Amino acid sequence: MRAFMRSRPARLAAVISALTMCASAPAGAQPTFSYAGKTLTIMVGTQVGGTADTTVRRVSDFLRKHLPGNPTVVVQNMTGAGSNMVFNYFAERAAPDGLTIAYSSYQALAQALGDPSLRARYQDFEYLGGVSDTRVGYARRDTTPGGMKSAADIARASDVLVGSYSNTDFEGTLSNLSLSVLGVRHRMVVGYRGGADIFLAMQRGEVQFHNTSLGTFRTRAAAYVKSGEGLGVYYLATVDAKGGFERNPYVTDMPAFPDLHREIRGAPPSGKNWDALNWLTSQTSELAYAAFAPRGAPPAALAALRAAFTEAYADPEFIASSVAANGFPYPFVPVARGNDIIRALANVSPDVLATLDVTMKR
């Protein structure tokens, strides 16, 4: 991992510098595949308005701008099985012509646990690019008797209702594990089609806790939190073998999870549930949303798509729009790093897998 442990400003500067160099490569190194007169279809595994959907739609115009021939770009949603349906479609039916790609939530947990709803394997696709993320846990203030005044009040809650897509949804699993590590009793409520549905359920009082992206928390949940109905409880940060972790300078309205645990329990987090949570945090933070083409797509089309993703995320106009919308830029995950993360799925320890398996069955 441990580019993740570098300071965010330093990482951002390094990434932008590297992407700018890629974008200004000599003309002879540019891909020759032309999308002129063609339509690129981007398939998303979550509902319209969800974080992945919003991420894709925000960048789609910039992909069009940087693809040779400036094609029409169409975003289509294929929901089901916690985003797994779209990847099954890619593995089994999508034409490898470079005109249809998937850009959706990276469901590392489903592959690691052998979830039967995910028949595809990420290493069998062609990785194009993606973004990393910071995960946030937030709650209804009335989750505790008398209302939550601070994040540490979550320790007073009992039987917290947690919204989730499915039993192997990584967002629900992050909630499940984090509350277990904190010693907070809770129950999972599954079956929601996406984060937007869970947010509506939280507003209705059907669920009380949800794990989402920092960008979604800053946008979709902003008015809800400002009204006093919701409260940010923690953001997740990966802890290294020496107990060190990086605090996010963009998040000052809630504690990092290790700090919250120390405040509530008087010690840093530890144990099997923590080991599993820490592993899953690293997976979901380093590659949250990933774009793929089917295996067998024309090499020239893959080169064009990869260059377009690199250039789109380095585009100053796109960076400015991301900061304006979220308060921070999207951290881009280039091809080499994305492929490393995907290969690392095979190296998860048996103890972590066993803990995750037990967590899924609760």
Buried (B, 14 or more C-beta within 10 A) or exposed (E): BEBBBEEBEEBBEEBBEBBBEBBEEEEEEEBEBBBEEBEBBBBBBBBEBBBBBBBBBBBBBBBBBBBBEBBEBEBEBBBBBBBBBBBBBBBEEBEBEBBBBBBBBBBBBBBBBEBEBBEBEBEEBBBBBBBBBBBBBBBBBEBBEEEBEEBBBBBEBEEBBBBBBBBBBBBBBBBBBBBBBBEBEBEBBBEBBBBBBBBEBBBEEBBBBBBBBBBBBBBBBEEBBEEEBBBBBBBBBBBBEEEEBBBBEBBEEBBBBBBBBBEBBEEEBEEBBBBBBBBBBBBBBBBBBBBBBBEEBBEBBBBBBBBBBBBBBBBEEBBEBBEEBBBBBBBBBBBEBBBBBBEBBEEBEEEBBEBBBEBBEE
